[in-house]
Structures are given as structure tokens and as C-alpha cells.
């Protein structure tokens, strides 16, 4: 499965954060896990975005059992930043955000090095997450050189294992969600990431509630942003999703 989207550009490309967040309302009986492999900045930053005011995002899915390798589609020797997680995430400048350390663990899937991000019930109030449960790997704006006006290519891979649990269906008074990866603004306080991949419930009570995997863009007010969603498809277990952004 391969899907490609052309998205309105966000105002900034800032610090990247890999997340396995829980629902906006606390859920006491669920645990979640996602696997992350091969994060790369494929090109050094330029002086701007030229005459094109859009950003492209591509998602390709490969079965983990087919022998297909999950990797950023670039040569690591030519990238400005590359992390395969073969020797841990700390060596790549990532730090873990968790209720109890370590929640994240190094794993290998069909020969591919990866990080397993895992949340447990009650893993809330993590770096401003409020009632949302979270296990993150994050890196700094300085490490990524993610400043406004820079032009970059990014790639990473994500796998949802068999024990991944979808957020429960939202009700009329609740909105349940998961965030898999994002590029987040650096302003203090609450609010949504500029750009993120969300893993929503598998089913919905109405057509205005997104399901499955989505690209999400937030712009304007940090705490009450204008939101754009671009569906990718249902969450499929045990296959690598390879993402490329420009």
C-alpha cells in the first residue's frame, strides 16, 4: 500500500517528537505499543522553501514478515542526521519522556533494529500531556536544525505490533486518540503539534470523527488551532509504514 499527499505547508518545522500517546480522556485498562525504526534527515537545510507553498508527505506500508526492510530511503553516509537505533536512542540525541524510566526498549523485528514505545494505564501528566498517556522520544530544535525558513527531507518507519491496542471509540462527550510521531512547536504551554501522524479509533460514532491513521496539520492559534486531516487508512498490524516528508 502506498499513498501520497500534498499538504499545505506549516509555518515552522520544529523539534521532532516520537509519541505513543493515550487518549485525551484517561483510560485505566489499556496499554499500547508502537515500534520506531530508522529516522533520517535526508538533506541539509536550505535557505527557504522556494516558490512552492506546499509540503509533500508520502506513506508506504511493507509487511514485516515479507523480508522487506524498514529504513529511511536514503544513504546514511549522505544525510545530515541518521539514527537506526542499533545502539540506542541516546547516541542519536533522543531523550525519553515517560512516567517510569525506562518504558521504551530496544527490539529487533525480522533483523530490523527498532525502539518499542509503550504506555501503561496511568502514564499521564508527562511533559504537559495532562490526562493523555504518553511515552515519547524527543530531540531538540538545535539537533534537528528545525527553524522557520529551513528546507528539509525527513524519513522514518513505524510498525504496530500484534499487542497494539486501538484507542476506544469516542463518545459524544469524549475524543480518544493516539499520536505516533510529530514535529512540534517550541512555545511553552499546551497545544497541538504543527504536524503529526495520529492513530485514531478503528470505529466512529459519526462521519466527522476520523478513524485509523491520519496526517494532521495544526496552524494558527496554538491552543485552538485550525486543523486539517488527511486519512492514510486503517492501522494494520505487523507491517512497516515508511514515511517521507518534504
C-alpha positions in Angstrom: 0.0 0.0 0.0 1.4 3.4 -1.0 -0.3 6.7 -0.6 1.0 10.2 -1.4 -0.5 13.5 -0.3 0.3 17.2 -1.0 -0.2 19.2 2.2 -0.4 22.9 3.0 2.9 23.9 4.4 3.2 24.5 8.2 4.7 27.8 9.3 7.6 26.1 11.0 9.4 22.7 11.0 10.5 22.4 14.6 11.6 19.7 17.0 10.6 16.2 16.1 8.9 14.0 18.8 8.0 10.3 18.5 5.0 9.6 20.6 2.8 6.8 21.8 0.2 8.9 23.4 -3.0 7.8 25.0 -6.5 9.3 24.7 -7.4 12.8 25.8 -9.5 11.3 28.5 -7.7 8.9 30.8 -8.4 5.2 30.2 -7.5 2.8 33.0 -7.4 -0.6 31.3 -5.4 -0.2 28.1 -1.7 -0.5 27.2 -0.3 0.5 23.8 2.9 0.0 21.9 4.4 1.1 18.6 7.8 0.4 17.1 10.0 3.1 15.6 12.9 2.4 13.2 15.3 4.5 11.1 14.9 8.2 11.5 16.8 10.3 9.0 17.2 13.9 7.8 17.9 13.3 4.2 19.2 16.7 3.1 20.9 19.6 4.7 18.7 22.6 5.3 18.4 25.2 2.6 17.6 28.9 2.8 13.9 28.7 2.2 11.1 26.8 0.5 11.4 28.3 -2.9 8.2 29.2 -4.8 6.2 26.2 -3.6 3.9 26.8 -0.7 3.1 23.1 -0.1 4.8 20.2 1.7 4.7 16.7 0.4 4.2 13.6 2.6 4.4 10.0 1.4 3.4 6.8 3.3 4.4 3.3 2.1 3.4 0.1 4.0 5.5 -3.1 3.9 4.7 -6.3 5.7 7.3 -7.0 8.5 7.3 -10.8 7.6 7.9 -10.3 3.9 11.6 -9.7 4.2 11.1 -6.0 3.3 13.4 -3.8 5.4 12.1 -0.8 7.3 14.5 2.0 6.6 14.7 5.6 5.6 15.1 5.5 1.8 18.5 7.4 1.9 22.2 6.6 2.2 23.1 7.2 5.8 26.6 8.5 4.8 25.0 11.4 2.9 22.4 12.5 5.5 22.7 15.4 7.9 21.1 13.2 10.6 20.5 9.4 10.8 19.5 7.0 13.6 18.9 3.3 13.1 18.6 2.7 16.9 21.1 -0.1 16.6 22.9 1.2 19.7 20.1 3.0 21.5 18.4 6.3 21.1 20.6 8.3 23.4 23.5 8.2 21.0 21.3 9.9 18.4 20.4 12.8 20.7 17.0 11.5 21.7 15.7 11.6 25.3 12.8 9.6 26.7 9.7 11.1 28.3 7.9 8.6 30.5 6.1 8.1 33.8 8.6 5.5 34.8 12.0 5.0 33.1 12.6 3.1 31.0 9.3 2.5 29.3 10.9 2.4 25.9 13.0 -0.6 25.0 15.3 -1.7 22.1 13.9 -4.6 20.0 14.7 -6.3 16.7 12.0 -7.2 14.2 13.0 -9.5 11.3 16.5 -8.2 11.5 15.5 -4.5 11.8 16.6 -2.6 14.9 13.8 -0.5 16.4 12.6 1.1 19.6 9.4 -0.1 21.3 7.4 2.8 22.8 4.9 1.5 25.4 2.3 3.2 27.6 0.6 1.7 30.7 -2.6 2.9 32.4 -1.9 6.0 34.4 1.1 7.2 32.3 -0.3 10.7 32.3 1.0 14.2 33.1 4.2 13.7 31.2 5.8 16.9 30.0 2.4 18.7 29.7 0.4 15.7 28.5 -2.4 16.3 31.0 -4.7 13.2 31.2 -3.2 11.8 28.0 -0.9 8.8 28.5 2.5 9.2 26.9 5.8 7.5 26.1 7.9 9.8 23.9 11.3 10.0 22.4 12.2 13.6 21.7 15.1 15.6 20.4 15.8 19.3 20.3 15.3 22.0 17.8 19.0 22.6 17.7 19.7 19.0 16.9 17.3 18.9 14.0 18.1 22.5 12.8 14.3 22.8 12.6 13.9 26.5 12.3 11.5 28.5 10.3 12.6 29.1 6.7 14.7 25.9 6.6 14.0 23.2 3.9 14.5 19.6 4.8 13.6 16.0 3.9 12.7 13.6 6.7 12.0 9.9 6.7 11.1 7.3 9.4 9.4 4.0 9.8 6.7 2.8 12.2 5.3 -0.6 13.0 2.2 -1.5 15.1 2.8 -4.9 16.7 0.2 -7.5 17.5 -0.4 -6.2 21.0 -1.1 -2.6 19.9 -4.5 -1.5 21.2 -6.5 1.0 19.2 -8.0 3.9 21.2 -11.6 3.1 22.1 -14.4 4.7 20.1 -15.1 8.3 21.1 -18.4 9.2 22.6 -20.5 12.3 22.3 -18.5 13.8 25.2 -15.0 12.3 24.7 -12.4 12.4 22.0 -9.9 9.5 22.1 -6.8 9.4 20.0 -3.2 8.3 19.7 -0.2 10.3 18.3 2.5 8.3 16.7 5.0 10.9 15.5 5.1 14.7 15.3 7.0 17.9 14.6 6.1 20.1 17.5 6.3 23.9 18.1 8.6 25.0 20.9 6.3 27.6 22.5 5.6 26.8 26.2 2.1 25.7 27.2 -0.5 23.3 25.9 -1.5 22.9 22.3 -1.3 20.6 19.3 1.8 19.8 17.2 2.3 21.6 13.9 2.4 18.3 12.1 1.7 14.8 13.4 0.6 11.3 12.5 -2.4 10.3 14.5 -3.7 6.8 15.2 -7.4 7.3 15.9 -10.1 4.7 17.0 -10.9 1.9 14.5 -14.6 2.9 14.5 -16.5 6.2 14.9 -20.0 7.2 16.1 -20.3 9.7 13.2 -18.6 10.6 9.9 -17.0 13.7 11.3 -14.8 11.5 13.7 -11.6 10.4 12.0 -10.5 6.7 12.2 -7.3 4.9 11.6 -4.0 6.6 10.6 -4.1 10.2 9.6 -1.7 13.1 8.7 -2.8 16.1 10.8 -1.7 19.7 10.4 -2.5 22.4 13.0 -1.9 26.1 12.4 -3.0 29.4 13.7 -3.7 29.6 17.5 -1.6 27.1 19.5 -4.4 26.2 21.9 -7.3 26.5 19.4 -5.7 25.8 16.0 -7.2 25.3 12.6 -6.9 21.6 11.9 -6.5 19.7 8.7 -6.7 15.9 8.5 -5.6 13.7 5.6 -6.5 10.0 6.0 -3.9 7.3 5.4 -6.0 4.2 6.1 -6.8 1.6 8.8 -4.0 0.6 11.3 -2.6 -2.7 10.0 -0.5 -4.8 12.5 3.0 -6.1 11.7 3.8 -4.1 8.7 6.3 -1.2 8.4 4.9 2.2 7.4 7.7 4.1 5.8 7.1 7.9 5.9 8.9 10.6 3.9 8.3 14.3 4.3 9.5 17.4 2.4 
